[in-house]
Amino acid sequence: MTMDEAVAVVLFDDGVPVAPLTDLRPAADIRTGAFTTRERWRGTFPGVRAGFAEVESRGQVVIVNARCPLPPVGITSLAVGSAVIETATGHLVVARVESHRAPAVAGGDFAGLAVHAAPDTSLISKPWHVRTLRDRCIANDLERLMAERLPSAPPAGVVGIGDMGLRIARSATVYPSSVLDTEAGPIIIDEFAVIRPGAILMGPCYVGPHSTILERATIRPQTAIGPWCKVNGEVGGTIFQGYSNKAHDGYLGDSWVGEWVNLGAGTTNSNLLNTYGEVIARATAAGPNERTGEQFLGAVIGDHVKTAICTRIMTGSVLHTGGMFATTAPVSGTTPPFGWFTDAGTRSYRLDKFTDVARAAMARRKVTPDAAYLDRLRALHATCVRPAE
């Protein structure tokens, strides 16, 4: 895919929140496959900019909504003065305009533009849209990674199955007795990743830098694990944003996991209703029930969520940022941010205690939250939690 080099491409954030995905990151930094949206766009158009200031003197500019994870078909041939609008929401997906008009068009001023309809779910507007767009994003990413890297053979003692493609970074470690099954799709194992003995990986799947797949784990197709994760148990169709742990047995399917999440031993989710029907979910705890369009939908798990051992998470649950779950009853529906859930009831997670835990968890990966990050946590907590009585 090419674009006239004289035309700048700007990835802009329209400010539409998609909690919990965007609670602690810009929309462009949501991991929607092996890549985040920003990484995918930069891989497609290397000159992508993040703002309008540096393109004000350009004649033309292509502006792209940061909630659009995949380049729309026909973007390279989009005529000047044209805009593509998502039918379901009326939100801008992409436009090609004179540079002086770009900020106004990004803000929703489509006057005088030739407007074209985009397919539904071109943008991430609901938390479950990461599931809706998952397969297309992973396919796009693995095709690019396969083209960029030399083919690999399974290391000595590793069982290789299939011929759909395997790429193992030179710095990665894949232990004997692990199984790499590429019958249904390719497998990419990135820099400094570790695949422990007895683990089974089934493509298409991706293991990100410094992540570890632990002993006897089963990683099923359509899974993308971001950097610095530890994963065990049975995992399928799940995206890990990064820096999260599921280090024990338990099933996790058709889900999205944010950063700094820790799932206790035996934590298991459901991804299919007993009726085999469409999953109904709520984007926010106070929001309405909505059709998701998905038959298989597990959980959307926000940043800094923690679960106790043997936690059960029901189909279509959305666990918002900072939740702490230690209940014998299953977790179901949509939970508010910074909730502390036990059999004794639900109360607010105190900010000072939450911050202490967050610092401790991040220090394990040698990460120190900066002032801006802590300010964002404080602001989010203030809008979601009532002051302690």
MIDREN-453571 format. One record per residue (C-alpha): residue number from 1; residue in one letter; y, x, z. Coordinates in steps of 0.1 Angstrom, whole numbers, plus 5000, padded with zeros to 4 digits. Example, Ala and Ser with C-alpha at 12.3 -4.5 7.8 and 13.67 -1.06 7.14 Angstrom:
BEGIN
k = 1, r = A, py = 4955, px = 5123, pz = 5078
k = 2, r = S, py = 4989, px = 5137, pz = 5071
This chain:
BEGIN
k = 1, r = M, py = 5000, px = 5000, pz = 5000
k = 2, r = T, py = 5033, px = 5015, pz = 4990
k = 3, r = M, py = 5070, px = 5006, pz = 4993
k = 4, r = D, py = 5100, px = 5019, pz = 4974
k = 5, r = E, py = 5111, px = 5049, pz = 4996
k = 6, r = A, py = 5147, px = 5038, pz = 4992
k = 7, r = V, py = 5139, px = 5006, pz = 5011
k = 8, r = A, py = 5138, px = 5010, pz = 5049
k = 9, r = V, py = 5113, px = 4990, pz = 5070
k = 10, r = V, py = 5124, px = 4979, pz = 5104
k = 11, r = L, py = 5101, px = 4965, pz = 5131
k = 12, r = F, py = 5122, px = 4942, pz = 5152
k = 13, r = D, py = 5115, px = 4924, pz = 5185
k = 14, r = D, py = 5126, px = 4888, pz = 5183
k = 15, r = G, py = 5125, px = 4884, pz = 5221
k = 16, r = V, py = 5098, px = 4856, pz = 5221
k = 17, r = P, py = 5077, px = 4863, pz = 5252
k = 18, r = V, py = 5040, px = 4862, pz = 5250
k = 19, r = A, py = 5029, px = 4865, pz = 5286
k = 20, r = P, py = 5010, px = 4884, pz = 5299
k = 21, r = L, py = 5008, px = 4906, pz = 5268
k = 22, r = T, py = 5045, px = 4914, pz = 5267
k = 23, r = D, py = 5052, px = 4913, pz = 5304
k = 24, r = L, py = 5053, px = 4951, pz = 5306
k = 25, r = R, py = 5056, px = 4963, pz = 5270
k = 26, r = P, py = 5074, px = 4954, pz = 5237
k = 27, r = A, py = 5055, px = 4931, pz = 5213
k = 28, r = A, py = 5050, px = 4961, pz = 5189
k = 29, r = D, py = 5030, px = 4979, pz = 5216
k = 30, r = I, py = 5003, px = 4953, pz = 5221
k = 31, r = R, py = 4969, px = 4968, pz = 5212
k = 32, r = T, py = 4955, px = 4944, pz = 5186
k = 33, r = G, py = 4926, px = 4966, pz = 5174
k = 34, r = A, py = 4921, px = 5003, pz = 5174
k = 35, r = F, py = 4958, px = 5005, pz = 5170
k = 36, r = T, py = 4988, px = 4989, pz = 5185
k = 37, r = T, py = 5010, px = 4969, pz = 5161
k = 38, r = R, py = 5035, px = 4997, pz = 5160
k = 39, r = E, py = 5009, px = 5023, pz = 5152
k = 40, r = R, py = 4994, px = 5002, pz = 5125
k = 41, r = W, py = 5027, px = 4996, pz = 5108
k = 42, r = R, py = 5037, px = 5032, pz = 5110
k = 43, r = G, py = 5003, px = 5041, pz = 5094
k = 44, r = T, py = 5010, px = 5018, pz = 5066
k = 45, r = F, py = 5047, px = 5026, pz = 5061
k = 46, r = P, py = 5054, px = 5060, pz = 5077
k = 47, r = G, py = 5092, px = 5055, pz = 5077
k = 48, r = V, py = 5092, px = 5024, pz = 5099
k = 49, r = R, py = 5123, px = 5022, pz = 5122
k = 50, r = A, py = 5126, px = 5005, pz = 5155
k = 51, r = G, py = 5162, px = 4992, pz = 5152
k = 52, r = F, py = 5189, px = 4983, pz = 5128
k = 53, r = A, py = 5216, px = 5009, pz = 5136
k = 54, r = E, py = 5201, px = 5037, pz = 5115
k = 55, r = V, py = 5198, px = 5015, pz = 5084
k = 56, r = E, py = 5232, px = 4999, pz = 5083
k = 57, r = S, py = 5242, px = 5020, pz = 5053
k = 58, r = R, py = 5211, px = 5012, pz = 5033
k = 59, r = G, py = 5213, px = 4988, pz = 5004
k = 60, r = Q, py = 5182, px = 4969, pz = 5012
k = 61, r = V, py = 5159, px = 4967, pz = 5042
k = 62, r = V, py = 5126, px = 4950, pz = 5049
k = 63, r = I, py = 5125, px = 4935, pz = 5084
k = 64, r = V, py = 5092, px = 4927, pz = 5101
k = 65, r = N, py = 5087, px = 4907, pz = 5133
k = 66, r = A, py = 5070, px = 4930, pz = 5159
k = 67, r = R, py = 5047, px = 4901, pz = 5167
k = 68, r = C, py = 5032, px = 4904, pz = 5133
k = 69, r = P, py = 5002, px = 4928, pz = 5137
k = 70, r = L, py = 4991, px = 4930, pz = 5101
k = 71, r = P, py = 5012, px = 4936, pz = 5069
k = 72, r = P, py = 5013, px = 4903, pz = 5050
k = 73, r = V, py = 4998, px = 4902, pz = 5016
k = 74, r = G, py = 5025, px = 4908, pz = 4990
k = 75, r = I, py = 5050, px = 4925, pz = 5013
k = 76, r = T, py = 5055, px = 4954, pz = 4988
k = 77, r = S, py = 5065, px = 4930, pz = 4961
k = 78, r = L, py = 5088, px = 4908, pz = 4982
k = 79, r = A, py = 5120, px = 4901, pz = 4963
k = 80, r = V, py = 5155, px = 4908, pz = 4977
k = 81, r = G, py = 5168, px = 4877, pz = 4995
k = 82, r = S, py = 5134, px = 4864, pz = 5004
k = 83, r = A, py = 5119, px = 4855, pz = 5038
k = 84, r = V, py = 5084, px = 4846, pz = 5049
k = 85, r = I, py = 5083, px = 4821, pz = 5077
k = 86, r = E, py = 5053, px = 4812, pz = 5099
k = 87, r = T, py = 5046, px = 4775, pz = 5092
k = 88, r = A, py = 5034, px = 4766, pz = 5127
k = 89, r = T, py = 5064, px = 4780, pz = 5146
k = 90, r = G, py = 5092, px = 4784, pz = 5121
k = 91, r = H, py = 5096, px = 4820, pz = 5132
k = 92, r = L, py = 5104, px = 4848, pz = 5108
k = 93, r = V, py = 5075, px = 4870, pz = 5098
k = 94, r = V, py = 5091, px = 4893, pz = 5072
k = 95, r = A, py = 5122, px = 4894, pz = 5050
k = 96, r = R, py = 5138, px = 4917, pz = 5024
k = 97, r = V, py = 5176, px = 4915, pz = 5026
k = 98, r = E, py = 5207, px = 4935, pz = 5022
k = 99, r = S, py = 5210, px = 4957, pz = 5052
k = 100, r = H, py = 5243, px = 4941, pz = 5065
k = 101, r = R, py = 5224, px = 4908, pz = 5068
k = 102, r = A, py = 5194, px = 4921, pz = 5086
k = 103, r = P, py = 5205, px = 4915, pz = 5122
k = 104, r = A, py = 5215, px = 4879, pz = 5114
k = 105, r = V, py = 5183, px = 4871, pz = 5096
k = 106, r = A, py = 5163, px = 4886, pz = 5124
k = 107, r = G, py = 5181, px = 4863, pz = 5147
k = 108, r = G, py = 5171, px = 4832, pz = 5127
k = 109, r = D, py = 5199, px = 4828, pz = 5101
k = 110, r = F, py = 5180, px = 4821, pz = 5069
k = 111, r = A, py = 5209, px = 4806, pz = 5049
k = 112, r = G, py = 5207, px = 4814, pz = 5012
k = 113, r = L, py = 5173, px = 4830, pz = 5014
k = 114, r = A, py = 5143, px = 4820, pz = 4993
k = 115, r = V, py = 5119, px = 4810, pz = 5021
k = 116, r = H, py = 5081, px = 4812, pz = 5017
k = 117, r = A, py = 5054, px = 4799, pz = 5040
k = 118, r = A, py = 5031, px = 4823, pz = 5058
k = 119, r = P, py = 4996, px = 4812, pz = 5069
k = 120, r = D, py = 4993, px = 4799, pz = 5104
k = 121, r = T, py = 4988, px = 4826, pz = 5131
k = 122, r = S, py = 5006, px = 4854, pz = 5113
k = 123, r = L, py = 5024, px = 4861, pz = 5145
k = 124, r = I, py = 5011, px = 4865, pz = 5181
k = 125, r = S, py = 5027, px = 4835, pz = 5197
k = 126, r = K, py = 5000, px = 4827, pz = 5223
k = 127, r = P, py = 4980, px = 4850, pz = 5244
k = 128, r = W, py = 4947, px = 4840, pz = 5227
k = 129, r = H, py = 4961, px = 4850, pz = 5193
k = 130, r = V, py = 4948, px = 4886, pz = 5200
k = 131, r = R, py = 4914, px = 4870, pz = 5196
k = 132, r = T, py = 4924, px = 4850, pz = 5165
k = 133, r = L, py = 4936, px = 4882, pz = 5147
k = 134, r = R, py = 4911, px = 4906, pz = 5162
k = 135, r = D, py = 4886, px = 4909, pz = 5134
k = 136, r = R, py = 4912, px = 4914, pz = 5107
k = 137, r = C, py = 4930, px = 4940, pz = 5128
k = 138, r = I, py = 4899, px = 4960, pz = 5136
k = 139, r = A, py = 4887, px = 4959, pz = 5100
k = 140, r = N, py = 4921, px = 4972, pz = 5088
k = 141, r = D, py = 4921, px = 5000, pz = 5114
k = 142, r = L, py = 4886, px = 5012, pz = 5110
k = 143, r = E, py = 4890, px = 5013, pz = 5072
k = 144, r = R, py = 4920, px = 5035, pz = 5076
k = 145, r = L, py = 4904, px = 5058, pz = 5102
k = 146, r = M, py = 4872, px = 5061, pz = 5080
k = 147, r = A, py = 4894, px = 5072, pz = 5051
k = 148, r = E, py = 4913, px = 5098, pz = 5071
k = 149, r = R, py = 4884, px = 5115, pz = 5088
k = 150, r = L, py = 4853, px = 5134, pz = 5077
k = 151, r = P, py = 4819, px = 5117, pz = 5081
k = 152, r = S, py = 4799, px = 5126, pz = 5111
k = 153, r = A, py = 4762, px = 5129, pz = 5117
k = 154, r = P, py = 4747, px = 5117, pz = 5150
k = 155, r = P, py = 4745, px = 5148, pz = 5174
k = 156, r = A, py = 4711, px = 5161, pz = 5184
k = 157, r = G, py = 4692, px = 5137, pz = 5205
k = 158, r = V, py = 4714, px = 5108, pz = 5196
k = 159, r = V, py = 4698, px = 5078, pz = 5178
k = 160, r = G, py = 4717, px = 5069, pz = 5146
k = 161, r = I, py = 4710, px = 5035, pz = 5130
k = 162, r = G, py = 4726, px = 5022, pz = 5098
k = 163, r = D, py = 4749, px = 5036, pz = 5071
k = 164, r = M, py = 4782, px = 5018, pz = 5074
k = 165, r = G, py = 4800, px = 5050, pz = 5086
k = 166, r = L, py = 4804, px = 5071, pz = 5117
k = 167, r = R, py = 4833, px = 5093, pz = 5127
k = 168, r = I, py = 4832, px = 5114, pz = 5159
k = 169, r = A, py = 4861, px = 5136, pz = 5168
k = 170, r = R, py = 4852, px = 5173, pz = 5174
k = 171, r = S, py = 4865, px = 5171, pz = 5210
k = 172, r = A, py = 4844, px = 5140, pz = 5218
k = 173, r = T, py = 4811, px = 5143, pz = 5237
k = 174, r = V, py = 4781, px = 5121, pz = 5228
k = 175, r = Y, py = 4752, px = 5127, pz = 5251
k = 176, r = P, py = 4715, px = 5126, pz = 5240
k = 177, r = S, py = 4697, px = 5093, pz = 5243
k = 178, r = S, py = 4728, px = 5073, pz = 5233
k = 179, r = V, py = 4725, px = 5050, pz = 5203
k = 180, r = L, py = 4751, px = 5046, pz = 5175
k = 181, r = D, py = 4743, px = 5015, pz = 5154
k = 182, r = T, py = 4764, px = 5012, pz = 5122
k = 183, r = E, py = 4743, px = 4986, pz = 5105
k = 184, r = A, py = 4770, px = 4959, pz = 5107
k = 185, r = G, py = 4801, px = 4982, pz = 5106
k = 186, r = P, py = 4815, px = 5016, pz = 5113
k = 187, r = I, py = 4820, px = 5034, pz = 5147
k = 188, r = I, py = 4849, px = 5056, pz = 5155
k = 189, r = I, py = 4848, px = 5078, pz = 5186
k = 190, r = D, py = 4882, px = 5094, pz = 5191
k = 191, r = E, py = 4895, px = 5126, pz = 5207
k = 192, r = F, py = 4880, px = 5136, pz = 5241
k = 193, r = A, py = 4861, px = 5104, pz = 5244
k = 194, r = V, py = 4827, px = 5106, pz = 5262
k = 195, r = I, py = 4796, px = 5085, pz = 5254
k = 196, r = R, py = 4772, px = 5089, pz = 5284
k = 197, r = P, py = 4734, px = 5090, pz = 5281
k = 198, r = G, py = 4717, px = 5057, pz = 5273
k = 199, r = A, py = 4748, px = 5039, pz = 5260
k = 200, r = I, py = 4745, px = 5017, pz = 5230
k = 201, r = L, py = 4774, px = 5012, pz = 5206
k = 202, r = M, py = 4772, px = 4987, pz = 5177
k = 203, r = G, py = 4798, px = 4988, pz = 5150
k = 204, r = P, py = 4824, px = 4978, pz = 5140
k = 205, r = C, py = 4838, px = 4993, pz = 5172
k = 206, r = Y, py = 4863, px = 5020, pz = 5183
k = 207, r = V, py = 4864, px = 5042, pz = 5214
k = 208, r = G, py = 4899, px = 5056, pz = 5221
k = 209, r = P, py = 4911, px = 5090, pz = 5233
k = 210, r = H, py = 4898, px = 5101, pz = 5267
k = 211, r = S, py = 4878, px = 5069, pz = 5272
k = 212, r = T, py = 4843, px = 5070, pz = 5287
k = 213, r = I, py = 4814, px = 5047, pz = 5279
k = 214, r = L, py = 4792, px = 5050, pz = 5309
k = 215, r = E, py = 4754, px = 5052, pz = 5312
k = 216, r = R, py = 4734, px = 5023, pz = 5297
k = 217, r = A, py = 4765, px = 5004, pz = 5286
k = 218, r = T, py = 4761, px = 4981, pz = 5256
k = 219, r = I, py = 4792, px = 4979, pz = 5234
k = 220, r = R, py = 4788, px = 4951, pz = 5209
k = 221, r = P, py = 4807, px = 4946, pz = 5176
k = 222, r = Q, py = 4844, px = 4939, pz = 5173
k = 223, r = T, py = 4853, px = 4959, pz = 5203
k = 224, r = A, py = 4883, px = 4983, pz = 5205
k = 225, r = I, py = 4888, px = 5004, pz = 5236
k = 226, r = G, py = 4922, px = 5020, pz = 5241
k = 227, r = P, py = 4929, px = 5054, pz = 5258
k = 228, r = W, py = 4917, px = 5065, pz = 5292
k = 229, r = C, py = 4893, px = 5036, pz = 5300
k = 230, r = K, py = 4859, px = 5036, pz = 5317
k = 231, r = V, py = 4836, px = 5009, pz = 5304
k = 232, r = N, py = 4801, px = 4999, pz = 5314
k = 233, r = G, py = 4779, px = 4968, pz = 5313
k = 234, r = E, py = 4778, px = 4945, pz = 5282
k = 235, r = V, py = 4811, px = 4943, pz = 5263
k = 236, r = G, py = 4816, px = 4925, pz = 5230
k = 237, r = G, py = 4845, px = 4914, pz = 5209
k = 238, r = T, py = 4870, px = 4928, pz = 5235
k = 239, r = I, py = 4902, px = 4948, pz = 5232
k = 240, r = F, py = 4912, px = 4971, pz = 5260
k = 241, r = Q, py = 4949, px = 4980, pz = 5259
k = 242, r = G, py = 4942, px = 5012, pz = 5278
k = 243, r = Y, py = 4940, px = 5028, pz = 5313
k = 244, r = S, py = 4916, px = 5002, pz = 5326
k = 245, r = N, py = 4882, px = 5002, pz = 5343
k = 246, r = K, py = 4851, px = 4981, pz = 5339
k = 247, r = A, py = 4828, px = 5007, pz = 5353
k = 248, r = H, py = 4799, px = 4985, pz = 5364
k = 249, r = D, py = 4774, px = 4960, pz = 5351
k = 250, r = G, py = 4786, px = 4925, pz = 5341
k = 251, r = Y, py = 4794, px = 4908, pz = 5308
k = 252, r = L, py = 4829, px = 4908, pz = 5291
k = 253, r = G, py = 4832, px = 4890, pz = 5258
k = 254, r = D, py = 4859, px = 4879, pz = 5233
k = 255, r = S, py = 4886, px = 4890, pz = 5257
k = 256, r = W, py = 4917, px = 4911, pz = 5259
k = 257, r = V, py = 4923, px = 4935, pz = 5289
k = 258, r = G, py = 4957, px = 4949, pz = 5297
k = 259, r = E, py = 4965, px = 4982, pz = 5314
k = 260, r = W, py = 4957, px = 4993, pz = 5350
k = 261, r = V, py = 4930, px = 4965, pz = 5353
k = 262, r = N, py = 4900, px = 4971, pz = 5375
k = 263, r = L, py = 4870, px = 4947, pz = 5372
k = 264, r = G, py = 4848, px = 4949, pz = 5402
k = 265, r = A, py = 4810, px = 4954, pz = 5400
k = 266, r = G, py = 4793, px = 4924, pz = 5385
k = 267, r = T, py = 4825, px = 4908, pz = 5372
k = 268, r = T, py = 4813, px = 4885, pz = 5343
k = 269, r = N, py = 4831, px = 4861, pz = 5320
k = 270, r = S, py = 4821, px = 4831, pz = 5299
k = 271, r = N, py = 4832, px = 4831, pz = 5263
k = 272, r = L, py = 4815, px = 4798, pz = 5251
k = 273, r = L, py = 4816, px = 4763, pz = 5264
k = 274, r = N, py = 4783, px = 4745, pz = 5271
k = 275, r = T, py = 4794, px = 4719, pz = 5245
k = 276, r = Y, py = 4800, px = 4746, pz = 5218
k = 277, r = G, py = 4834, px = 4730, pz = 5213
k = 278, r = E, py = 4868, px = 4743, pz = 5207
k = 279, r = V, py = 4883, px = 4761, pz = 5237
k = 280, r = I, py = 4913, px = 4744, pz = 5253
k = 281, r = A, py = 4936, px = 4767, pz = 5272
k = 282, r = R, py = 4971, px = 4771, pz = 5287
k = 283, r = A, py = 4994, px = 4800, pz = 5279
k = 284, r = T, py = 5011, px = 4798, pz = 5313
k = 285, r = A, py = 5001, px = 4782, pz = 5346
k = 286, r = A, py = 5027, px = 4755, pz = 5342
k = 287, r = G, py = 5023, px = 4750, pz = 5305
k = 288, r = P, py = 5004, px = 4723, pz = 5287
k = 289, r = N, py = 4968, px = 4724, pz = 5275
k = 290, r = E, py = 4966, px = 4736, pz = 5239
k = 291, r = R, py = 4940, px = 4739, pz = 5212
k = 292, r = T, py = 4932, px = 4775, pz = 5206
k = 293, r = G, py = 4912, px = 4771, pz = 5174
k = 294, r = E, py = 4885, px = 4793, pz = 5189
k = 295, r = Q, py = 4849, px = 4785, pz = 5198
k = 296, r = F, py = 4844, px = 4819, pz = 5213
k = 297, r = L, py = 4872, px = 4828, pz = 5237
k = 298, r = G, py = 4867, px = 4847, pz = 5269
k = 299, r = A, py = 4896, px = 4858, pz = 5291
k = 300, r = V, py = 4931, px = 4873, pz = 5286
k = 301, r = I, py = 4936, px = 4896, pz = 5315
k = 302, r = G, py = 4971, px = 4908, pz = 5322
k = 303, r = D, py = 4981, px = 4943, pz = 5335
k = 304, r = H, py = 4973, px = 4953, pz = 5370
k = 305, r = V, py = 4948, px = 4925, pz = 5375
k = 306, r = K, py = 4920, px = 4933, pz = 5400
k = 307, r = T, py = 4887, px = 4915, pz = 5406
k = 308, r = A, py = 4863, px = 4917, pz = 5435
k = 309, r = I, py = 4826, px = 4923, pz = 5431
k = 310, r = C, py = 4806, px = 4894, pz = 5413
k = 311, r = T, py = 4838, px = 4876, pz = 5402
k = 312, r = R, py = 4831, px = 4849, pz = 5376
k = 313, r = I, py = 4857, px = 4841, pz = 5350
k = 314, r = M, py = 4854, px = 4809, pz = 5330
k = 315, r = T, py = 4859, px = 4803, pz = 5293
k = 316, r = G, py = 4895, px = 4806, pz = 5280
k = 317, r = S, py = 4910, px = 4818, pz = 5313
k = 318, r = V, py = 4944, px = 4835, pz = 5312
k = 319, r = L, py = 4950, px = 4858, pz = 5342
k = 320, r = H, py = 4986, px = 4867, pz = 5344
k = 321, r = T, py = 5000, px = 4901, pz = 5355
k = 322, r = G, py = 4993, px = 4914, pz = 5389
k = 323, r = G, py = 4967, px = 4889, pz = 5400
k = 324, r = M, py = 4942, px = 4899, pz = 5428
k = 325, r = F, py = 4909, px = 4878, pz = 5427
k = 326, r = A, py = 4884, px = 4878, pz = 5456
k = 327, r = T, py = 4869, px = 4843, pz = 5456
k = 328, r = T, py = 4833, px = 4831, pz = 5456
k = 329, r = A, py = 4843, px = 4802, pz = 5434
k = 330, r = P, py = 4848, px = 4810, pz = 5397
k = 331, r = V, py = 4882, px = 4819, pz = 5384
k = 332, r = S, py = 4892, px = 4793, pz = 5358
k = 333, r = G, py = 4922, px = 4781, pz = 5338
k = 334, r = T, py = 4955, px = 4800, pz = 5338
k = 335, r = T, py = 4966, px = 4818, pz = 5369
k = 336, r = P, py = 5002, px = 4826, pz = 5378
k = 337, r = P, py = 5015, px = 4862, pz = 5380
k = 338, r = F, py = 5012, px = 4881, pz = 5413
k = 339, r = G, py = 4988, px = 4856, pz = 5429
k = 340, r = W, py = 4965, px = 4867, pz = 5457
k = 341, r = F, py = 4934, px = 4846, pz = 5454
k = 342, r = T, py = 4908, px = 4844, pz = 5482
k = 343, r = D, py = 4885, px = 4817, pz = 5497
k = 344, r = A, py = 4912, px = 4811, pz = 5523
k = 345, r = G, py = 4936, px = 4800, pz = 5496
k = 346, r = T, py = 4963, px = 4814, pz = 5473
k = 347, r = R, py = 4994, px = 4833, pz = 5483
k = 348, r = S, py = 5019, px = 4856, pz = 5468
k = 349, r = Y, py = 5011, px = 4892, pz = 5463
k = 350, r = R, py = 5039, px = 4910, pz = 5483
k = 351, r = L, py = 5059, px = 4933, pz = 5460
k = 352, r = D, py = 5058, px = 4963, pz = 5483
k = 353, r = K, py = 5020, px = 4961, pz = 5487
k = 354, r = F, py = 5015, px = 4955, pz = 5450
k = 355, r = T, py = 5037, px = 4985, pz = 5441
k = 356, r = D, py = 5017, px = 5007, pz = 5465
k = 357, r = V, py = 4985, px = 4997, pz = 5448
k = 358, r = A, py = 4999, px = 5002, pz = 5413
k = 359, r = R, py = 5012, px = 5037, pz = 5422
k = 360, r = A, py = 4978, px = 5046, pz = 5436
k = 361, r = A, py = 4959, px = 5033, pz = 5405
k = 362, r = M, py = 4982, px = 5050, pz = 5381
k = 363, r = A, py = 4980, px = 5083, pz = 5400
k = 364, r = R, py = 4943, px = 5084, pz = 5393
k = 365, r = R, py = 4953, px = 5089, pz = 5356
k = 366, r = K, py = 4981, px = 5113, pz = 5366
k = 367, r = V, py = 5007, px = 5087, pz = 5356
k = 368, r = T, py = 5038, px = 5081, pz = 5377
k = 369, r = P, py = 5057, px = 5049, pz = 5370
k = 370, r = D, py = 5093, px = 5056, pz = 5361
k = 371, r = A, py = 5123, px = 5037, pz = 5374
k = 372, r = A, py = 5125, px = 5014, pz = 5344
k = 373, r = Y, py = 5089, px = 5004, pz = 5348
k = 374, r = L, py = 5093, px = 4996, pz = 5385
k = 375, r = D, py = 5125, px = 4977, pz = 5378
k = 376, r = R, py = 5106, px = 4956, pz = 5353
k = 377, r = L, py = 5079, px = 4948, pz = 5378
k = 378, r = R, py = 5105, px = 4939, pz = 5404
k = 379, r = A, py = 5123, px = 4916, pz = 5380
k = 380, r = L, py = 5090, px = 4899, pz = 5369
k = 381, r = H, py = 5079, px = 4895, pz = 5405
k = 382, r = A, py = 5113, px = 4879, pz = 5414
k = 383, r = T, py = 5110, px = 4853, pz = 5386
k = 384, r = C, py = 5074, px = 4843, pz = 5394
k = 385, r = V, py = 5070, px = 4845, pz = 5431
k = 386, r = R, py = 5088, px = 4826, pz = 5459
k = 387, r = P, py = 5101, px = 4848, pz = 5487
k = 388, r = A, py = 5077, px = 4851, pz = 5517
k = 389, r = E, py = 5084, px = 4825, pz = 5544
